[in-house]
């Protein structure tokens, strides 16, 4: 997934939040919390819309990486954003805080 994203970026293809969210989710599944956070940051800098999927996947990556502090920061960002949280969001946050 990371290779595909990189290839599309290097070939100047227009990417949107769906592309990034898919790769962030793949990073979460692999426990690559730092890369998930980096990609979420790239989305913000590129003015791509971060949505519930972005927050849920990134928070899940932090939970798998035992990075509860980062998950708490994401939770605070979510609260300040216009993105509506969900049961999945709260579950990911609680799981991260348990670590």
C-alpha positions as CSV (number, residue, x, y, z in Angstrom):
1,X,0.0,0.0,0.0
2,X,2.8,2.4,0.9
3,X,4.6,1.6,-2.4
4,X,1.5,2.2,-4.4
5,X,0.9,5.5,-2.7
6,X,4.5,6.5,-3.3
7,X,4.3,5.5,-6.9
8,X,1.2,7.6,-7.5
9,X,2.7,10.6,-5.8
10,X,5.9,10.3,-7.8
11,X,3.9,10.1,-11.1
12,X,2.0,13.3,-10.1
13,X,-1.4,11.5,-9.9
14,X,-4.0,13.4,-8.0
15,X,-4.7,11.6,-4.6
16,X,-7.6,12.2,-2.3
17,X,-8.5,11.3,1.2
18,X,-9.8,7.8,0.2
19,X,-6.3,6.9,-1.1
20,X,-4.6,8.1,2.1
21,X,-7.2,6.6,4.4
22,X,-6.7,3.2,2.7
23,X,-3.0,3.4,3.3
24,X,-3.4,4.7,6.9
25,X,-5.7,1.7,7.6
26,X,-3.1,-0.7,6.1
27,X,-0.5,0.9,8.4
28,X,-2.8,0.5,11.4
29,X,-3.2,-3.2,10.6
30,X,0.6,-3.6,10.4
31,X,1.2,-1.7,13.7
32,X,3.0,1.1,11.8
33,X,1.7,3.9,14.0
34,X,4.5,6.4,13.1
35,X,3.8,6.1,9.4
36,X,0.0,6.4,10.0
37,X,0.6,9.7,11.9
38,X,2.9,10.9,9.1
39,X,0.3,10.2,6.4
40,X,-2.4,11.9,8.5
41,X,-0.1,14.9,8.8
42,X,0.5,14.9,5.0
43,X,-3.2,15.0,4.5
44,X,-3.6,18.1,6.7
45,X,-0.7,19.9,5.0
46,X,-2.1,19.0,1.6
47,X,-5.5,20.4,2.7
48,X,-7.1,17.0,2.1
49,X,-10.2,16.4,4.3
50,X,-9.5,14.3,7.4
51,X,-12.6,12.4,8.2
52,X,-13.8,9.9,10.7
53,X,-12.0,7.1,8.9
54,X,-8.7,9.0,9.1
55,X,-9.1,9.5,12.9
56,X,-10.3,6.0,13.5
57,X,-7.5,4.3,11.5
58,X,-4.8,6.6,12.9
59,X,-6.0,6.1,16.5
60,X,-6.1,2.3,15.9
61,X,-2.5,2.4,14.7
62,X,-1.5,4.3,17.9
63,X,-3.4,1.7,20.0
64,X,-1.5,-1.2,18.3
65,X,1.8,0.7,18.9
66,X,1.0,1.2,22.6
67,X,1.2,5.0,21.9
68,X,-1.7,6.1,24.2
69,X,-0.3,9.7,24.4
70,X,-0.5,10.1,20.6
71,X,-4.0,8.6,20.7
72,X,-5.0,11.1,23.3
73,X,-3.6,13.9,21.2
74,X,-5.7,12.6,18.2
75,X,-8.8,12.5,20.4
76,X,-8.2,16.1,21.4
77,X,-7.8,17.1,17.7
78,X,-10.9,15.2,16.9
79,X,-12.9,17.1,19.6
80,X,-11.7,20.4,18.1
81,X,-12.5,19.4,14.5
82,X,-15.8,19.4,12.7
83,X,-15.5,15.6,12.4
84,X,-18.2,13.6,14.3
85,X,-16.8,10.7,16.4
86,X,-18.3,7.3,16.4
87,X,-18.5,4.2,18.6
88,X,-15.4,2.9,16.7
89,X,-13.6,6.2,17.5
90,X,-14.3,5.9,21.2
91,X,-13.5,2.2,21.3
92,X,-10.1,2.8,19.6
93,X,-9.4,5.6,22.1
94,X,-10.3,3.5,25.1
95,X,-8.2,0.6,23.8
96,X,-5.2,2.9,23.4
97,X,-5.6,4.3,26.9
98,X,-5.7,0.7,28.4
99,X,-2.3,0.0,27.0
